[in-house]
Amino acid sequence: MACCRSTLLLCAIASTLLTATVTRASELKPRTVEAFQHYEAVTEARIRGELADPQHFLVLDSLPDEQKQAEIARVKGGQVYVRSLSTKDDGKKIEIPDGLAHHWVAVGFIPRARLEQVLQVAQDFNHHSDFFKPDVQRSELLSRDADHFRVYFRLYRKSIVTAVYNTEFAVDFTKPDATHECSLGRAVRIAEVRNAGEKDERELPVGNDRGFLWRLDLYTRYVEVDDGVLVQIEFLGLSRGVPAIFAWLVNPYVKSVPRDYLAGYIGQLNKAVAAQTQEKERLNAETQRAPRYEQSEGRASAVP
């Protein structure tokens, strides 16, 4: 009993010290940016190779066939496949000084949907704050040029501490063929918001904030199959590094945030697609029930 109390006390003290540490301002250093950009480049080289091969379009395609079929069955049964990734350069770990890469992938399934329906939701950026709340508090399509979108998001996350960001993303969609689609969403601006929602709300200087989110890339792939659409989203983010003394406490939390976000995103996407489909079916039904009129000798008459 005394041991349990000591452990709880130790965790409480560590959590207090951690909160005090992570809430201090942290500056994004050029060497951190350079290392993360190298990590991005190697990651995107791998992604380009996968996109060029329809047989290896999804992360599940790299699994042994029996395991692949089992995972697809689980995903189609409503579960989300999530695992962490780690990009290596010629087999060597890519070190990011003063920073930490958060690299995850998730695969989910949108049943009874067509690719066009899922893309309509994915590209309806003005309503992402409705579809993906509370993670997305505000959303606005700033501009569109064909398949290139510029989008504003206010992002929100609450775990050990609360963080709110004003962000701008450049999003590009590509359609390799009739049943496959992919997109890259890259945050071109991330500004942490202090005292969000209060009268004294203000943005902290970009790259000189608490360091929870300095960079974010979202690589999404869609595959239409007979009974729905498989959706894969790869999350690559950059945050400040974690002091080694707190790693035992922080690492489970660090791992849970992208995992929970990805699983939640796919679940909310599923609901949004289903809701839009139901709304269109309702409107179509109302249109079919509405009386039609024929013009005859200057008079309109209802047609049953």
CORZI-V311850 format. One line per field, one symbol per residue. ss: DSSP state (@ for helix, = for strand, . for the rest). psi: psi as a letter, one per 40 degrees, with the letter a starting at -180 (. if undefined). burial: b if it has 16 or more other ideal C-beta (glycine too) atoms within 10 Angstrom, else e. A space follows every 10 residues. Layout:
BEGIN
ss=???
psi=???
burial=???
END
This chain:
BEGIN
ss=.@@@@@@@@@ @@@@@@@@@@ @@...==..@ @@@@@@@@@@ @@@@@@@@@@ @..@@@..@@ @@..@@@@@@ @@@@@@.... ====...==. .==.....== ========== =...@@@@@@ @@..@@@@@@ @....===== =====..=== ========.. .========= =======..= ========== ====...... .==....==. ....====== =====..=== ========== ...@@@@@@@ @@@@@@@@@@ @@@@@@@@@@ @@@@@@@@@@ @@@@@@@@@. .=====..== ===.
psi=dddddddddd dddddddddd deeiihhhid dddddddddd dddddddddd dehdefdidd eeiidddddd dddddeeeih hhiiihhihf eihhhgheih hhhiiihahh ifiidddddd ddegdeeddd dfiedhdiih hdihgbehih ihhhihhhbd ihhhhhihih hhihgdadei iiihhhhehh hihhfheidf hihihhegae fdhdihhhhi ihhhadeahh hhhhhhihii ihhddedddd dddddddddd dddddddddd dddddddddd dddddddddi iiiihhfeih hih.
burial=eeeeeeeeee eeeeeeebee ebeeebebee ebbebbeebb eebeeeeeeb beeeeebbbb beeeeeeeee bbeebeeeeb bbeeeebeee eeebebeebb bbbbbbbbbb eebebebbbe bbbebeebbe bbeebbbebe beeeeeeebb bebbbbbeee eebbbbbbbe bebeeeeeeb bbbbbbbeeb bbbeebeeee eeeeeebebb bbbbbbbbbb bbbbeeebbb bbbbbbbbbb ebeeeeeebb eeebeebbbe bbbebbebbb ebbbebbeee eeeeeeeeee eeeeeeeeee eeee
END
